[in-house]
Each structure stands twice: as C-alpha cells, then as structure tokens.
Amino acid sequence: MTSAVRKLLAKPWIWSYGGAFLVWLAAIFFTRGYGGGGMITAALSLAVFTVVVGIAQMFVITLGPGNVDLSLPANIGLASAVAMTVMSGDDDLVAIGLFAALACGLAIGTINYLLIWALRIPPIIATLSASFVIQSIDISYGRGLQIKPPPGFADFTNIQIVGIPLLAILTALFTIGAGIGLHRTLYGRSVLAIGQNMRAARLAGIKVGLVRFATYALSGTLGGLDGALLAGYFRGANVDIGNEYLLASIAVVVIGGTSVAGGKANVPGIWGASLFLVLLLTMLNTFGVSAGVRLLLTGLIIVGVITAAGGEKALD
C-alpha cells in the first residue's frame, strides 16, 4: 500500500486535485457545510471552458520553450460573435454556427503559424500580435452584439445529469481522447518528440513544420469551440468573454504538471488545475474578498503552486 501511495503522490497531476479538494473543504467549512454539492456542480460547469482552452494551450506548450498561444482570448471573443451571428437564435442553425466558430478558430490558428513560419518571429510575439488584430476585428464586428443563442443550444450547455453538467461529461470524454491522441498516435508522439529536441526530431524524419502547424491550428480550433460554448452558456456573445482565459489557460497547464520546457505533457492535470482555479475564485467570493484582493491572492497562490509542482524547468 505504501508503494502504491508513493507512486500516486509521484504523479504531478495529483497535487492539482489535492489543491482543489483543500480549497473546497475551506469553502464549505466557512459556510458550515451549506452548498457544498452545488459548489461542485458550479465548479464543474465553469471548469469545462478552462479545460478546453487548457488542452489547446497544453499541446502548444509541449512543442518546446517559447511556444505559447496568446491569441486564445481574442479568438474566443470573435468566435462567440461569429457563432451567435450565424445561429441567429435559430435552433436549426446551431450546427452551422458551431462549424463557423470552428472555422474561425482554425483560420486564426493557421494565421498564427504562418506568422511564425513566414516572418521567423517567436511564437509569443506572433500570437500576441495576432491577438491585437483579432481584437480590433472583434470590436468592430462584435461590439454591442445582442444576439441571444438559440434556446435549444443554451439549454444544452446547461443540462445536468444527476447533478453533473452534461458538458463536463462530454469534456471528460474529450480529455480522454486528447490523452490517447497525445500518447498513442503518431501526431501526439511527434509533438512530444519536438518538445524534447526539435533537431533530433527533424533528423528522425518527423515533419516538424507540419506538426507545429497542426498544433497551432488545433489550438485555434479549440479556442473557436470554446467561444461558441461560452456564448451558449452565458446566453450571448461578448467581446471580453475570453479575457480571463489568457493566464488561466497557461496556469492550468503548468499547475497540472506539464513541463514548460516542452516534451512532457500531463492531460489529467488539466482538470485538477481547472477545478482548483474555479474553486479558488468561488472560495474568495464566498469569503467576501474584494476584487483587488482576489486578484492578488489568486496570483500569489498560482505562483506558489507553480513553484511547488509546476514541473521541470528548461535546461540552459
């Protein structure tokens, strides 16, 4: 039993779940046990959106040092507006609206990689520059947009089965698929190999450029999906709907055990880290902490967790 416990504690993702559990205990202790179950349901509902962008960011970060997608928040905002515009409040147009959001995200992911490849600039600069352009488009296109999602789509994003959100169940299945894709497919193993040593991966015959392109395209597509789901869940598109997912998408990746040095990803930890962040904000709100103090405490706790369990550092 001791050996099994040690092996479990050695898993980097276990600490994110432990942190989430401790935060939940602190919150229900403060409320004297009131609303504990509802808090978990709400946390699962909100964690879904962080998990989706977290997986997108995880694949990009796994490519190696310097790889990060800073365009996700702007991507989410624009995709939410595109999805709601195409759906026009009609349930018969939900599929087309979702396809439009995915296509929007895919186009953004493609442009990100083209900037990296054609201009030979670091990904962090390319995706940040792209985000400014996307935000400008989003402001001119989506500012003041008041189109509500189709009733059926909005209801779908809020369905619960025995207290568990349906979106959380579907996202859990997607997470399993992402884990299988990362560790059991040629594409996933190529991403890991590139992150470990890009030159060696190229000499081994891996088409590095194609894999990197596919990864940034995947990240953009998942950002588009997240935008559509957020618009359905919150009953409408918003230019700023994705703002909170910039640092959150990076934090859940690192807190979840993925190495910032690349080449080592941890899919299960994305869920634990997402629940940790959501429950942390819920707890601070329960304590009646002001917005400024919430941001300060959240930042300090995230830095502490990343320092303690964030994984390996890049080697010089």
C-alpha positions as CSV (number, residue, x, y, z in Angstrom):
1,M,0.0,0.0,0.0
2,T,2.8,2.4,0.9
3,S,4.4,1.8,-2.5
4,A,1.1,2.5,-4.3
5,V,0.6,5.7,-2.3
6,R,4.2,6.8,-3.2
7,K,3.6,6.1,-6.9
8,L,0.3,8.1,-6.7
9,L,2.0,11.0,-5.0
10,A,4.7,11.0,-7.6
11,K,2.2,11.8,-10.3
12,P,2.4,15.5,-11.0
13,W,-1.3,15.8,-11.6
14,I,-2.3,14.6,-8.1
15,W,-1.3,17.8,-6.5
16,S,-3.7,19.9,-8.6
17,Y,-6.6,17.7,-7.4
18,G,-5.4,17.9,-3.8
19,G,-5.3,21.6,-4.0
20,A,-8.9,21.7,-5.5
21,F,-10.1,19.4,-2.7
22,L,-8.5,21.6,0.0
23,V,-10.0,24.8,-1.4
24,W,-13.4,23.1,-1.5
25,L,-13.1,22.0,2.1
26,A,-12.1,25.5,3.2
27,A,-15.1,27.0,1.4
28,I,-17.6,24.5,2.9
29,F,-16.0,25.0,6.3
30,F,-16.6,28.7,6.1
31,T,-20.3,28.1,5.0
32,R,-20.7,25.4,7.7
33,G,-21.4,22.7,5.0
34,Y,-24.0,24.7,3.2
35,G,-24.0,24.5,-0.6
36,G,-21.1,22.1,-0.9
37,G,-22.7,20.0,-3.6
38,G,-23.9,23.0,-5.6
39,M,-20.4,24.4,-5.4
40,I,-19.0,21.3,-7.1
41,T,-21.7,21.4,-9.8
42,A,-21.0,25.0,-10.5
43,A,-17.2,24.4,-10.5
44,L,-17.6,21.5,-13.0
45,S,-19.7,23.8,-15.2
46,L,-17.2,26.6,-15.3
47,A,-14.1,24.3,-15.4
48,V,-15.2,22.9,-18.7
49,F,-14.3,26.1,-20.6
50,T,-10.9,26.3,-18.9
51,V,-10.2,22.6,-19.7
52,V,-10.9,23.1,-23.4
53,V,-8.5,26.1,-23.8
54,G,-6.1,24.4,-21.3
55,I,-5.8,21.4,-23.6
56,A,-5.3,23.7,-26.6
57,Q,-2.5,25.5,-24.7
58,M,-1.0,22.3,-23.5
59,F,-0.4,20.9,-27.0
60,V,1.3,24.2,-28.0
61,I,3.5,24.5,-24.8
62,T,4.5,20.8,-25.2
63,L,6.2,21.8,-28.5
64,G,9.0,23.3,-26.5
65,P,10.3,26.6,-24.9
66,G,8.8,29.8,-26.3
67,N,5.7,28.1,-27.8
68,V,2.5,29.6,-26.4
69,D,-0.8,30.8,-27.9
70,L,-1.6,34.3,-26.6
71,S,-4.3,34.8,-29.2
72,L,-6.8,32.5,-27.4
73,P,-8.8,35.2,-25.5
74,A,-9.3,37.3,-28.7
75,N,-10.1,34.1,-30.6
76,I,-12.8,33.1,-28.1
77,G,-14.4,36.6,-28.3
78,L,-14.5,36.6,-32.1
79,A,-15.7,33.0,-32.4
80,S,-18.5,33.7,-29.9
81,A,-19.7,36.6,-32.0
82,V,-19.4,34.7,-35.2
83,A,-21.3,31.7,-33.8
84,M,-24.2,33.8,-32.4
85,T,-24.5,35.8,-35.7
86,V,-24.7,32.6,-37.8
87,M,-27.1,30.9,-35.4
88,S,-29.3,34.0,-35.3
89,G,-31.3,32.5,-32.4
90,D,-32.5,29.6,-34.6
91,D,-32.0,26.0,-33.3
92,D,-31.9,24.8,-36.9
93,L,-28.7,26.8,-37.5
94,V,-26.8,25.5,-34.4
95,A,-24.7,23.0,-36.4
96,I,-23.8,25.7,-39.0
97,G,-23.0,28.2,-36.2
98,L,-20.7,25.7,-34.5
99,F,-19.0,25.0,-37.8
100,A,-18.5,28.7,-38.4
101,A,-16.9,29.1,-34.9
102,L,-14.6,26.2,-35.5
103,A,-13.6,27.6,-39.0
104,C,-13.0,31.0,-37.4
105,G,-10.7,29.4,-34.8
106,L,-9.0,27.3,-37.4
107,A,-8.3,30.4,-39.6
108,I,-6.8,32.2,-36.6
109,G,-4.6,29.2,-35.7
110,T,-3.4,29.0,-39.3
111,I,-2.6,32.7,-39.4
112,N,-0.6,32.3,-36.1
113,Y,1.6,29.6,-37.6
114,L,2.0,31.5,-40.9
115,L,3.3,34.5,-38.9
116,I,5.7,32.2,-37.1
117,W,6.9,30.4,-40.2
118,A,7.0,33.2,-42.7
119,L,8.3,36.0,-40.6
120,R,10.5,33.8,-38.4
121,I,9.4,35.6,-35.2
122,P,9.0,33.9,-31.8
123,P,5.5,32.4,-31.3
124,I,4.9,34.5,-28.2
125,I,5.3,37.7,-30.4
126,A,3.4,36.3,-33.3
127,T,0.3,35.2,-31.3
128,L,0.3,38.4,-29.3
129,S,0.4,40.5,-32.4
130,A,-2.3,38.4,-33.9
131,S,-4.4,38.9,-30.8
132,F,-4.3,42.7,-31.3
133,V,-5.6,42.3,-34.8
134,I,-8.3,39.9,-33.8
135,Q,-9.4,42.2,-31.0
136,S,-9.7,45.0,-33.5
137,I,-11.9,42.9,-35.7
138,D,-13.9,41.7,-32.8
139,I,-14.5,45.2,-31.5
140,S,-15.7,46.4,-34.9
141,Y,-17.7,43.3,-35.6
142,G,-19.0,42.2,-32.2
143,R,-19.2,45.3,-30.0
144,G,-22.8,45.8,-29.0
145,L,-23.9,42.5,-30.5
146,Q,-27.0,41.4,-28.6
147,I,-28.0,38.2,-30.4
148,K,-29.1,35.6,-28.0
149,P,-28.2,31.9,-28.5
150,P,-30.9,29.5,-29.8
151,P,-33.0,28.3,-26.9
152,G,-32.1,24.7,-27.5
153,F,-28.4,25.4,-27.7
154,A,-28.5,27.5,-24.5
155,D,-30.4,24.7,-22.7
156,F,-27.9,22.1,-23.9
157,T,-25.0,24.0,-22.4
158,N,-26.8,24.0,-19.0
159,I,-28.1,20.4,-18.9
160,Q,-27.3,18.4,-15.8
161,I,-27.5,14.6,-15.3
162,V,-27.7,13.7,-11.6
163,G,-26.1,17.0,-10.7
164,I,-23.3,16.6,-13.2
165,P,-23.2,19.0,-16.1
166,L,-23.5,17.3,-19.5
167,L,-20.8,19.5,-20.9
168,A,-18.5,18.3,-18.1
169,I,-19.2,14.7,-19.0
170,L,-18.6,15.3,-22.7
171,T,-15.4,17.3,-21.9
172,A,-14.1,14.5,-19.8
173,L,-14.6,12.1,-22.7
174,F,-12.8,14.7,-24.9
175,T,-10.0,14.8,-22.4
176,I,-9.6,11.1,-22.5
177,G,-9.4,11.3,-26.3
178,A,-6.8,14.1,-26.1
179,G,-4.7,11.9,-23.8
180,I,-4.9,9.0,-26.2
181,G,-4.1,11.2,-29.1
182,L,-1.1,12.6,-27.3
183,H,0.5,9.3,-26.2
184,R,-0.8,6.8,-28.7
185,T,-0.8,8.5,-32.1
186,L,1.9,9.5,-34.5
187,Y,0.9,13.1,-34.2
188,G,0.9,13.2,-30.4
189,R,4.3,11.4,-30.2
190,S,5.7,13.8,-32.8
191,V,4.6,16.8,-30.6
192,L,6.4,15.2,-27.6
193,A,9.5,14.5,-29.6
194,I,9.7,18.0,-31.0
195,G,9.4,19.4,-27.5
196,Q,12.2,17.2,-26.2
197,N,14.6,18.0,-29.0
198,M,13.5,19.7,-32.3
199,R,16.7,19.0,-34.1
200,A,16.7,15.3,-33.2
201,A,13.0,15.0,-34.2
202,R,13.8,16.5,-37.6
203,L,16.7,14.1,-38.1
204,A,14.4,11.2,-37.1
205,G,12.2,12.1,-40.1
206,I,9.5,13.9,-38.3
207,K,7.9,16.7,-40.4
208,V,8.4,19.4,-37.7
209,G,6.8,22.2,-39.7
210,L,3.7,20.2,-40.4
211,V,3.3,19.1,-36.8
212,R,3.8,22.6,-35.5
213,F,1.2,23.9,-38.0
214,A,-1.3,21.2,-37.0
215,T,-0.8,22.1,-33.3
216,Y,-1.4,25.8,-33.7
217,A,-4.4,25.0,-35.9
218,L,-5.7,22.7,-33.3
219,S,-5.3,25.3,-30.6
220,G,-7.1,27.9,-32.7
221,T,-10.0,25.5,-33.5
222,L,-10.5,24.6,-29.8
223,G,-10.5,28.3,-29.0
224,G,-13.3,28.7,-31.5
225,L,-15.2,25.9,-30.0
226,D,-14.8,27.4,-26.5
227,G,-16.2,30.7,-27.8
228,A,-19.3,29.1,-29.1
229,L,-19.9,27.1,-25.9
230,L,-19.3,30.2,-23.7
231,A,-21.8,32.2,-25.7
232,G,-24.4,29.5,-25.2
233,Y,-23.7,29.1,-21.5
234,F,-23.8,32.8,-20.7
235,R,-26.7,33.5,-23.1
236,G,-24.9,35.7,-25.6
237,A,-21.6,36.8,-27.2
238,N,-19.3,39.3,-25.6
239,V,-16.1,40.9,-26.9
240,D,-14.5,40.4,-23.5
241,I,-15.8,36.9,-22.9
242,G,-12.4,35.2,-23.3
243,N,-10.2,37.7,-21.4
244,E,-9.9,35.6,-18.3
245,Y,-8.6,32.6,-20.2
246,L,-5.2,34.1,-21.2
247,L,-3.3,33.5,-17.9
248,A,-5.8,30.8,-16.8
249,S,-5.0,28.6,-19.9
250,I,-1.3,28.8,-19.1
251,A,-1.7,28.4,-15.4
252,V,-3.8,25.2,-15.6
253,V,-1.2,23.7,-18.0
254,V,1.7,24.3,-15.6
255,I,-0.2,23.6,-12.4
256,G,-1.5,20.4,-14.0
257,G,2.1,19.1,-14.4
258,T,3.0,19.9,-18.0
259,S,6.6,20.9,-18.3
260,V,7.2,24.5,-19.6
261,A,10.4,23.1,-21.1
262,G,8.3,21.1,-23.5
263,G,8.3,17.5,-24.4
264,K,6.3,16.4,-21.3
265,A,2.5,16.9,-21.1
266,N,0.0,15.9,-18.5
267,V,-3.6,15.7,-19.6
268,P,-5.3,14.6,-16.4
269,G,-3.8,17.5,-14.5
270,I,-5.7,20.0,-16.7
271,W,-8.9,19.0,-15.0
272,G,-7.5,19.2,-11.5
273,A,-5.9,22.6,-12.1
274,S,-9.1,24.0,-13.7
275,L,-11.2,22.9,-10.7
276,F,-8.5,24.3,-8.4
277,L,-8.7,27.8,-10.0
278,V,-12.5,27.8,-10.2
279,L,-13.0,26.7,-6.6
280,L,-10.3,29.2,-5.5
281,L,-12.3,32.1,-7.0
282,T,-15.5,30.7,-5.6
283,M,-14.0,30.5,-2.1
284,L,-12.7,34.0,-2.3
285,N,-16.1,35.2,-3.4
286,T,-17.7,33.3,-0.5
287,F,-15.3,35.0,1.9
288,G,-16.5,38.3,0.5
289,V,-13.0,39.3,-0.6
290,S,-12.8,42.4,-2.8
291,A,-11.9,42.1,-6.4
292,G,-8.4,43.6,-6.0
293,V,-7.6,41.3,-3.1
294,R,-9.0,38.3,-5.0
295,L,-6.6,39.1,-7.9
296,L,-3.7,39.5,-5.6
297,L,-4.4,36.3,-3.6
298,T,-5.1,34.3,-6.8
299,G,-1.8,35.4,-8.3
300,L,0.2,34.6,-5.2
301,I,-1.4,31.2,-4.8
302,I,-0.9,30.3,-8.5
303,V,2.8,31.3,-8.3
304,G,3.1,29.2,-5.2
305,V,1.6,26.1,-6.7
306,I,3.5,26.5,-10.0
307,T,6.8,26.8,-8.0
308,A,6.0,23.8,-5.9
309,A,4.6,21.5,-8.6
310,G,5.0,23.1,-11.9
311,G,7.3,20.5,-13.4
312,E,10.7,20.7,-14.9
313,K,12.5,23.9,-15.9
314,A,14.1,24.3,-19.2
315,L,17.8,23.5,-19.3
316,D,20.3,26.0,-20.5
